[in-house]
Amino acid sequence: MGDPAVDAALKQASDELGLEEWYRDCVRPLLRSGPEGYPGCCGGGCEPCNQILVLVADRTLEILGREKLGE
C-alpha cells in the first residue's frame, strides 16, 4: 500500500476494466513510467496481457489527472 489516492484510483480503474485485484501490483511500475514506458502485447496469450495493464494504468492516471507519478 502506498498513497491512498493512488490506491483508490487503481482500484477503481481495475474494477472498471475487469483486472483482478492480485494483478494490480503489475500496474504500479507503469504509473511511474507513463505512456513512454508502456510495453506492447507480445501475442503470447499472457495472463494478464500487457494491453489490459496499460489500459488500467491509463485509466488510473486519468482518474488522478496526471500523466505519470513522480519518483
Backbone as CSV, one residue per row, in Angstrom:
resi,resn,N_x,N_y,N_z,CA_x,CA_y,CA_z,C_x,C_y,C_z
1,MET,0.845,-1.176,0.000,0.000,0.000,0.000,0.891,1.241,0.000
2,GLY,0.458,2.223,-0.754,1.200,3.469,-0.835,0.267,4.624,-0.598
3,ASP,0.260,5.545,-1.520,-0.598,6.716,-1.480,-2.066,6.284,-1.573
4,PRO,-2.889,6.670,-0.594,-4.294,6.260,-0.620,-5.049,6.713,-1.870
5,ALA,-4.713,7.879,-2.417,-5.382,8.357,-3.631,-5.022,7.472,-4.825
6,VAL,-3.759,7.073,-4.916,-3.316,6.193,-6.000,-3.965,4.824,-5.841
7,ASP,-3.977,4.317,-4.619,-4.602,3.018,-4.362,-6.076,3.021,-4.753
8,ALA,-6.795,4.086,-4.402,-8.219,4.183,-4.732,-8.430,4.289,-6.242
9,ALA,-7.601,5.086,-6.913,-7.732,5.236,-8.370,-7.403,3.921,-9.075
10,LEU,-6.385,3.218,-8.605,-6.012,1.932,-9.188,-7.123,0.910,-8.982
11,LYS,-7.727,0.908,-7.810,-8.848,0.001,-7.544,-10.018,0.307,-8.469
12,GLN,-10.361,1.583,-8.593,-11.471,1.984,-9.460,-11.205,1.572,-10.903
13,ALA,-10.014,1.877,-11.406,-9.672,1.544,-12.794,-9.689,0.033,-13.007
14,SER,-9.138,-0.715,-12.057,-9.124,-2.178,-12.164,-10.538,-2.736,-12.185
15,ASP,-11.376,-2.223,-11.313,-12.770,-2.687,-11.262,-13.506,-2.359,-12.557
16,GLU,-13.304,-1.153,-13.071,-13.968,-0.737,-14.310,-13.567,-1.617,-15.493
17,LEU,-12.292,-2.012,-15.526,-11.756,-2.724,-16.688,-11.623,-4.232,-16.475
18,GLY,-12.028,-4.700,-15.296,-12.056,-6.136,-15.038,-10.717,-6.777,-14.724
19,LEU,-9.763,-5.991,-14.234,-8.471,-6.555,-13.847,-8.583,-7.073,-12.416
20,GLU,-8.211,-8.322,-12.213,-8.290,-8.926,-10.884,-7.363,-8.213,-9.904
21,GLU,-7.772,-8.201,-8.652,-7.042,-7.486,-7.603,-5.584,-7.925,-7.505
22,TRP,-5.314,-9.209,-7.654,-3.945,-9.705,-7.474,-2.989,-9.263,-8.573
23,TYR,-3.489,-8.657,-9.652,-2.622,-8.150,-10.718,-2.326,-6.656,-10.590
24,ARG,-2.920,-5.996,-9.620,-2.758,-4.532,-9.514,-1.314,-4.103,-9.338
25,ASP,-0.529,-4.885,-8.628,0.870,-4.504,-8.432,1.650,-4.512,-9.740
26,CYS,1.172,-5.230,-10.740,1.817,-5.229,-12.060,1.634,-3.891,-12.770
27,VAL,0.624,-3.129,-12.359,0.316,-1.842,-12.988,1.167,-0.721,-12.392
28,ARG,1.554,-0.852,-11.151,2.243,0.245,-10.445,3.488,0.764,-11.169
29,PRO,4.364,-0.094,-11.703,5.530,0.449,-12.434,5.126,1.273,-13.658
30,LEU,4.014,0.914,-14.281,3.548,1.662,-15.453,3.087,3.055,-15.068
31,LEU,2.595,3.218,-13.855,2.148,4.528,-13.380,3.338,5.481,-13.248
32,ARG,4.495,4.928,-12.914,5.703,5.760,-12.780,6.348,6.058,-14.123
33,SER,6.269,5.115,-15.062,6.923,5.321,-16.363,6.113,6.210,-17.286
34,GLY,4.779,6.154,-17.155,3.919,6.865,-18.087,3.919,6.163,-19.432
35,PRO,3.177,6.682,-20.391,2.999,6.010,-21.687,4.282,5.669,-22.419
36,GLU,5.331,6.473,-22.258,6.570,6.180,-22.976,7.227,4.881,-22.510
37,GLY,6.860,4.401,-21.341,7.440,3.167,-20.829,6.524,1.964,-20.919
38,TYR,5.377,2.119,-21.556,4.418,1.024,-21.621,4.895,-0.082,-22.563
39,PRO,4.770,-1.338,-22.134,5.098,-2.457,-23.014,3.949,-2.739,-23.974
40,GLY,4.262,-3.379,-25.054,3.227,-3.787,-26.001,2.851,-5.236,-25.766
41,CYS,1.800,-5.663,-26.421,1.372,-7.054,-26.372,2.373,-7.890,-27.173
42,CYS,2.765,-9.032,-26.623,3.728,-9.894,-27.312,3.035,-10.951,-28.174
43,GLY,1.717,-11.068,-28.037,0.969,-12.055,-28.809,1.080,-13.461,-28.262
44,GLY,1.629,-13.605,-27.064,1.846,-14.922,-26.484,0.719,-15.452,-25.618
45,GLY,-0.391,-14.727,-25.548,-1.518,-15.190,-24.734,-1.272,-15.068,-23.235
46,CYS,-0.498,-14.094,-22.824,-0.170,-13.901,-21.406,-1.423,-13.561,-20.600
47,GLU,-1.388,-13.928,-19.329,-2.477,-13.594,-18.413,-1.878,-12.885,-17.213
48,PRO,-2.104,-11.599,-17.040,-2.895,-10.757,-17.929,-2.028,-10.246,-19.086
49,CYS,-2.678,-9.873,-20.142,-1.996,-9.286,-21.293,-1.530,-7.873,-20.921
50,ASN,-0.388,-7.492,-21.466,0.103,-6.134,-21.236,-0.921,-5.078,-21.635
51,GLN,-1.743,-5.384,-22.626,-2.755,-4.411,-23.086,-3.703,-4.022,-21.958
52,ILE,-4.159,-4.992,-21.150,-5.077,-4.657,-20.053,-4.331,-3.888,-18.970
53,LEU,-3.073,-4.240,-18.733,-2.295,-3.498,-17.735,-2.128,-2.043,-18.160
54,VAL,-1.868,-1.830,-19.438,-1.717,-0.471,-19.978,-3.042,0.291,-19.882
55,LEU,-4.136,-0.366,-20.201,-5.443,0.294,-20.107,-5.744,0.709,-18.669
56,VAL,-5.435,-0.171,-17.726,-5.667,0.154,-16.314,-4.746,1.293,-15.884
57,ALA,-3.497,1.275,-16.313,-2.578,2.364,-15.977,-3.085,3.696,-16.538
58,ASP,-3.493,3.697,-17.791,-4.023,4.923,-18.405,-5.233,5.436,-17.644
59,ARG,-6.140,4.535,-17.310,-7.362,4.953,-16.605,-7.033,5.455,-15.205
60,THR,-6.098,4.812,-14.530,-5.690,5.254,-13.192,-5.133,6.664,-13.254
61,LEU,-4.244,6.915,-14.208,-3.663,8.252,-14.351,-4.724,9.272,-14.743
62,GLU,-5.686,8.860,-15.568,-6.787,9.750,-15.938,-7.599,10.143,-14.702
63,ILE,-7.907,9.173,-13.856,-8.657,9.445,-12.625,-7.879,10.418,-11.739
64,LEU,-6.568,10.232,-11.681,-5.716,11.101,-10.853,-5.447,12.455,-11.493
65,GLY,-5.723,12.572,-12.801,-5.460,13.823,-13.510,-3.977,14.075,-13.717
66,ARG,-3.216,12.989,-13.930,-1.763,13.111,-14.078,-1.285,12.341,-15.297
67,GLU,-0.106,12.701,-15.808,0.488,11.994,-16.938,1.301,10.799,-16.468
68,LYS,1.934,10.931,-15.296,2.645,9.830,-14.649,2.909,10.232,-13.210
69,LEU,3.274,9.237,-12.397,3.573,9.504,-10.990,5.040,9.847,-10.844
70,GLY,5.357,10.716,-9.898,6.741,11.077,-9.631,7.499,9.937,-8.985
71,GLU,8.770,10.072,-8.954,9.616,9.030,-8.369,9.382,8.917,-6.886
